[in-house]
Amino acid sequence: MDAFILSEAAIRLAAFTGIFVAMAAYELWSPRLERAEMAGAWKTRRWLTNLLLLVISAATLRVVFPAAAVGAALWAETQGWGLFRYFGFDPLAAGIVAFVVLDFAVWLEHVASHKIPILWRIHRMHHADNGFDLTTGLRFHPLEILISMLWKAGVVVALGAPVLAVLIFEIVLNGASMFNHANIAIPKPLDRALRLVVVTPDMHRVHHSSIRRETDANYGFNFPFWDRLFRTYVNQPSRGHGGMEIGLREFRGPVAAGFLWALALPFRALKRDQ
């Protein structure tokens, strides 16, 4: 088991590093937006905070759940648990269905994080970022990461999801979070085509608007069709991408880029702008 944990972690780290470097290079080469909070000293502070939050969250997760969702899949396999095993699913079909169901589970969890006050109290740290780039896709509170992993592990065990499918899903989910938060310019015709099958940065940026109606839209990470199906899809921000205010109205300025401030945010008074 220890060897498995090490190999799983190594695979995920290699995938993360490759995607992060590629997205960072793309942002430098062709940025979508040029803003004060996404450049200079402010950007440096944001990046340090967001990357520190990633490290803290990853370390916390590894202490509490050493093999995370993949470990849950391995455990369910050794126990013979799960709907796929009960109904005798073909492994390939089980892997495909598991990927889609897990994506819907993550979408549903994201919706709940906006609708349930105690979960929004934690999740709002992600939205408090006044900038929007690939590090925003890594900016999650350790408490949210733990809750998310509990939810995913429960789904994985209930399904009896194949180990390889869960590993692929976790890598894709992490990569998609960096991609759809990236400050990259994609030609509009290509964006229109891509968002039929994947969540693009322009689609997800709407979700980071300070306008409540837009914040409560475009919840997807991998697939865009859940938002279309459940009518939570908004095509474009009302003020346009260049004019939209990113973040939360009650948390503006460099203070929102502070590391200790971000960690303490779930314990501050809860307020939601309309």
C-alpha angles and dihedrals in degrees: 000000000000090000090049092051091051094048093046091050092047093051092049093046092051092049092046093050094050094048093044093052092046094050093044090052091048091051091053093046099045116009118188097208133025111206137152093244090053097052142051124000093345091056091047091053092047092049093048092049095045093047092046089052088052092052093047092047093047093048092048091049093050091052095049099033108019096186096024118197093343089056089051089054091050091049092050089050093053090047094046091235130150144071093263092059093043092054095037099241119189107253094239093049090045090053094050094046091045091054092052094044092048090051090053090047090054091047090050092048089051091053090049089051088061098041104042110070098217091050092045088052087063100034095051089077086073091052094044090077106111090203131060120216139116093290089060085066088060096045105104129136115249089239090057092049091053093047091047092050092050089052094047093045090052091052092046093052094044091053097038086228115198114259094234092050091052092048091050091047093052092049093047093046092052092046093046091052090056093044099048092046094046120119093229131138114235119182109257096239090051091046091053090052096043095050089063088071108015137028109258127203092252090052095048095041087070087064089060094056116122089230108100096221090055095042087056092057140072096034096165126116104180110007123038098201097083089068092048092046095050095037097245093120121118115184101205137000113263092238095042125249092280094050102037121111110234120212132017122322094227094054112054134153136024092317088076088061093060118115099214090041090055094049091051096045097094088060095053124095113291118240134158125195117223 
